[in-house]
Every structure is written in C-alpha cells, then in structure tokens.
Amino acid sequence: MTTLPELSGKVALITGASRGIGYGIAEALVARGDRVCITGRNEDALKEAVEALGADRVIGVAGKAHDLVHQATVVERTMEAFGRVDYLVNNAGTNPVFGPMADLDLDVARKVFETNVISALGFAQLTWKAWQSENGGAIVNIASVAGIAPSPFIGAYGISKAAMINLTVQLAHEFAPKVRVNAIAPAVVKTKFAQALYEGREAEAAASYPLGRLGAPSDIGGAAAFLTSTQSDWITGQTLVVDGGIFLNAGVG
C-alpha cells in the first residue's frame, strides 16, 4: 500500500486541474503533503480527479474560470474546507481558434483573454484578500512559450500568454514582499489541450526538441512545486521556461 506523506500544513488552489498540466501540478503538490482545491468545467471529470488524487486531501469546485461567481465560490470553499490558501496556480486556459491573425474573430479573442488572463487576475485578487495579503504565499501563472515568441496560427493564445507574463511581473511588484509571483512557460506538453499540435506526428514533433521528447504534465508539476517551495523564496517576477530546449534551435547557423 502507498503511504501518503505527512500533511505540509499548506494549501493550494489550482484552476483547470481536472486533467493535463493542472492535474500534473496537483499530483506534485499532493505528493509533498499539501491539501488542494482543484477546479474544472466538467463536473464528472473533476470528481474523477479528486478521487484519483485523494478525497481526504483534495476538493473540487466545478465551473468556468472566467465566471466571477465561480471564482468567489472557489475561494470561499477552499477557505471553508482548509482555512487558508497559501498557493494559487492559474492554469485554466482556452484556445478555441486556429488560423491567421488577419482572420481572427474579435469575439473569440475576447473569450480567450477573459479565460486566460482576466480570470487569473480575478483569482489573484480574491486569494490576496482572503489570505495572502496578511499571511503570505505564492502565485504561479501558467504561461507558454507562445507568449515569448511568434507561434503561427495560435496568435490569440500567444498574445494572451504574453499578457499573462506581464500580469506576473505587475503582481510580483505589487504583492511583494508578502507574496511571490512567478510564471511557467511550457513548450508543447502531451495533453488533450495540445493534441492538435502533435497528434499523429509525435515523433516528428519531438524531433525538433534537443531533449528528444515532448513535455509531460509532471515536468510542469515539478516546476510548480519548486516555485511554491521555500527553495524559491528569493525568486519573484520571473518566467521559468520549461521547453525541452526548443529555444536552443532559434540561433543562427
């Protein structure tokens, strides 16, 4: 039988965590003893994730990340269940469009920003007021390498992730010294969300990565665990690129 680690006394709130990167982060934090609240749009998937992670340490609150009532409910439920919220991981995101910027539907662009950026700010405001402003903690925003360099045909997503990186430095400046705020910028991670980028051609897609493979949710989980640990106590306002070395191919020659 697997023995769970002793409780760390810390509590994390992770958005968009019923699967993929968010679930990988939840796994990493539960494994070190944190208690966790996860969110997701699909209630059934969320229940399955809670059971898999351990219902004695994890709760789930279903809803849409950009919904203000949902945001308030999530923070309230976390405080009711655990009495604190030390870490916020803003992972919820969407990318419903694929195509050139010249043809981008502006209503779709607004939806991308509402989910990927505005929701992150909303959760940060609420956790700050509920716990972190008085007690400290850390925020990790999940950005993307698409927010650092051009990514053809997913421009709206990339622009929103560039905004997420700037949101990170703004919050890091304003929330210091109580709360550290950092971002993680992954390259392609093998999740359902990113499936269109590698499905049916994974070997070809992975061949361009110096480390020889695409990312796994656990890669991002490890990075998030580091940025919410005492080992990163002197790090804030930074974006940690977790990309399997793909940016190494951007040089000349």
WOSULHU-V223812 format. One record per backbone hydrogen bond with DSSP energy under -1.0 kcal/mol. CO is the residue of the C=O (numbers start at 1). NH is the residue of the N-H. If there is no record, write none. Layout:
<<CO,NH> <CO,NH>>
This chain:
<<10,35> <11,86> <11,87> <12,37> <13,89> <14,39> <19,23> <20,24> <21,25> <22,26> <23,27> <24,28> <25,29> <26,30> <27,31> <29,34> <30,33> <33,8> <35,12> <36,59> <37,14> <38,61> <39,17> <40,63> <42,46> <43,47> <44,48> <45,49> <46,50> <47,51> <48,52> <49,53> <50,54> <54,57> <54,58> <57,36> <59,38> <64,67> <67,71> <68,72> <69,73> <70,74> <71,75> <72,76> <73,77> <74,78> <75,79> <76,80> <77,81> <78,82> <79,83> <86,138> <87,13> <88,140> <89,15> <89,91> <90,142> <100,103> <101,104> <105,109> <106,110> <107,111> <108,112> <109,113> <110,114> <111,115> <112,116> <113,117> <113,118> <114,119> <117,121> <118,122> <119,123> <120,124> <121,125> <122,126> <123,127> <124,128> <125,129> <126,130> <127,131> <127,132> <128,133> <131,135> <132,136> <137,180> <138,88> <139,182> <140,90> <141,184> <144,147> <145,148> <145,149> <151,154> <153,99> <154,158> <155,159> <156,160> <157,161> <158,162> <159,163> <160,164> <161,165> <162,166> <163,167> <164,168> <165,169> <166,170> <167,171> <168,172> <169,173> <170,174> <171,175> <175,179> <178,137> <180,139> <181,237> <182,141> <183,240> <184,143> <185,242> <186,145> <188,215> <189,191> <192,195> <194,197> <195,198> <195,199> <198,201> <201,205> <202,206> <203,207> <206,209> <209,212> <215,190> <216,219> <216,220> <217,221> <218,222> <219,223> <220,224> <221,225> <222,226> <223,227> <226,229> <229,232> <230,233> <232,235> <238,183> <240,185> <242,187> <243,246> <244,211> <245,248> <246,249> <247,250>>
